[in-house]
Amino acid sequence: MTAFMLEIDGQRVEARAADTVAVVLLRAGIVPSGERSGRGLFCGMGSCYECHAVVDGVPLTRTCMTTARPGMRIWTRDPCERS
Amino acid sequence: MTPALTVIGAGPAGLAAATAAGEAGVATTLIDENEYLGGQYYRQPRGAAQAGAAGRPARAGASAIAALQDAGVDSMPGATAYAAAAGRIEVDHRAGRRTLSSAVLLACGATERVVPVPGWTLPGVVTGGAAQALLKMHGEPVGQRVLVAGSGPFLLPVAAALIGAGAKVPAVVEAQRLGRRAVAAACSSPAVMREAAGHLWALTSARSRLRTGWGVVRIDQRARGLCVEVARLDHTGAQLPGKTDSVDCDALCLSDGFIPSVGLAQLAGATLRFLPGPRTWAVGTDSPSGATGAERIWAAGACVTPWSGATLSSASGELAGRAAAAELGGSPSQRSRSSIGRSQSLARRLERAFPARAAWYQRTADEVTVCRCENVDAGTIREAATVSADLNAVKRMTRAGMGLCQGRTCQASVAELTAGTAGVPIESVGHFNARSPDRPTTLAALAGSKAG
């Protein structure tokens, strides 16, 4: 199984080939804090937008519909929190 | 290539529709938001999960996708349609914005109804569909100990698949008191009987309890996982006083039925039709052609019939694809592959056996968040409903339904709370008006867009 690393909220996290970003977050137990406290994967099919994150600089990316790639940078909190 | 027909949604209905149109010689493009074709039911295994045995739905999906390719259909996965008008669709795609000028066949499917209860926004609470997606794509259960609750036949395959992937499912909690109607639906064909029996056998073998006439009333977060309180419901779906029970789990799958996805159909000018059983709105069509009444707009599948299931979706997709092709100068073959009679009667039986219930929303206490995007609670909606029993007035007063999901998640709840407070029939409060863009879209895409 091909594993690779990506960065979530500044931490290095392992992902597997063909993972969605949502399943990486779920496995790592990462839930957004701050403004969006606790919200995460809900509908799992791109309808509810609850799992959105900033992915490689693109806000409002639905993580359940996004395939994880090596070196991807993901920010789960409010985009304005980023310093 | 400029397609003559664009099919939106690559689930069972869209795949069958695009294949039928392609075979009839019509230049057809199939678009879907997902990076992969198949939609929800046909969702294909990915990565390490591919090595495992793919389930029956995934195998059926693989052959539907192969048929699509044989028919010469151009597919565009990863493309989000965010606006539609007669003869034109605006699509946001990795490669940039595209305007497709063509006739449109909508196969947008459905989303799940979830009754808001205290704690439903906690992490670990997901829809049944989310659990299925994780299982089908990655072979992974959403938790180790997972409670499945809500209403409808969809709860059973979710629970059986979780058990199959090694999760413990302490119980399946079904709000309806299943009686003659559910038995009649389950016995409607040998295939349906086999499927239902297989799921029930999986539950029994894993010592998972099927509790009918119960519903989730409250979810609390504990140091380790969730504590879910369930209560007895009467035959109308109202909570009975007294007896409650609590179940510990680390994930909870909720699913109370299906809501057709109608946003693009509304933007395209199609008329919606109220469905009394599911107490919601669907795209109105002429059966079996799928014609919507809006010029050169067709619809098929779960956006028309929420309980259609893959068989009826595929059959209605094929018929609509052939009807569209005939009107667009194609030449569909004489005979269609499928007949819709039997699967249509199953859909009707399921609608009767698992109706949505107004009383479910009594469990939604005033402080419970209903619109998850805009954080609007039930009390705020009830207060607005005392001023106006018009759903769009309530939307304007409260912002419920104005957020990222454009009301797909909360519309049914806001409508039930409004109708319940005002004491009027649910259909009289109406449905949310659709506004373009139907999906959050970048300004860059909109700046180049001609859609108003």
Boltz contact constraints between the chains, C-beta under 6 A:
constraints:
  - contact:
      token1: [A, 1]
      token2: [B, 48]
      max_distance: 6.0
  - contact:
      token1: [A, 16]
      token2: [B, 47]
      max_distance: 6.0
  - contact:
      token1: [A, 17]
      token2: [B, 47]
      max_distance: 6.0
  - contact:
      token1: [A, 18]
      token2: [B, 46]
      max_distance: 6.0
  - contact:
      token1: [A, 18]
      token2: [B, 47]
      max_distance: 6.0
  - contact:
      token1: [A, 23]
      token2: [B, 138]
      max_distance: 6.0
  - contact:
      token1: [A, 31]
      token2: [B, 123]
      max_distance: 6.0
  - contact:
      token1: [A, 38]
      token2: [B, 123]
      max_distance: 6.0
  - contact:
      token1: [A, 40]
      token2: [B, 123]
      max_distance: 6.0
  - contact:
      token1: [A, 41]
      token2: [B, 126]
      max_distance: 6.0
  - contact:
      token1: [A, 41]
      token2: [B, 130]
      max_distance: 6.0
  - contact:
      token1: [A, 42]
      token2: [B, 126]
      max_distance: 6.0
  - contact:
      token1: [A, 43]
      token2: [B, 127]
      max_distance: 6.0
  - contact:
      token1: [A, 43]
      token2: [B, 130]
      max_distance: 6.0
  - contact:
      token1: [A, 44]
      token2: [B, 129]
      max_distance: 6.0
  - contact:
      token1: [A, 44]
      token2: [B, 130]
      max_distance: 6.0
  - contact:
      token1: [A, 44]
      token2: [B, 133]
      max_distance: 6.0
  - contact:
      token1: [A, 45]
      token2: [B, 40]
      max_distance: 6.0
  - contact:
      token1: [A, 45]
      token2: [B, 129]
      max_distance: 6.0
  - contact:
      token1: [A, 45]
      token2: [B, 133]
      max_distance: 6.0
  - contact:
      token1: [A, 46]
      token2: [B, 33]
      max_distance: 6.0
  - contact:
      token1: [A, 47]
      token2: [B, 111]
      max_distance: 6.0
  - contact:
      token1: [A, 47]
      token2: [B, 408]
      max_distance: 6.0
  - contact:
      token1: [A, 48]
      token2: [B, 405]
      max_distance: 6.0
  - contact:
      token1: [A, 48]
      token2: [B, 409]
      max_distance: 6.0
  - contact:
      token1: [A, 49]
      token2: [B, 404]
      max_distance: 6.0
  - contact:
      token1: [A, 49]
      token2: [B, 405]
      max_distance: 6.0
  - contact:
      token1: [A, 60]
      token2: [B, 440]
      max_distance: 6.0
  - contact:
      token1: [A, 65]
      token2: [B, 34]
      max_distance: 6.0
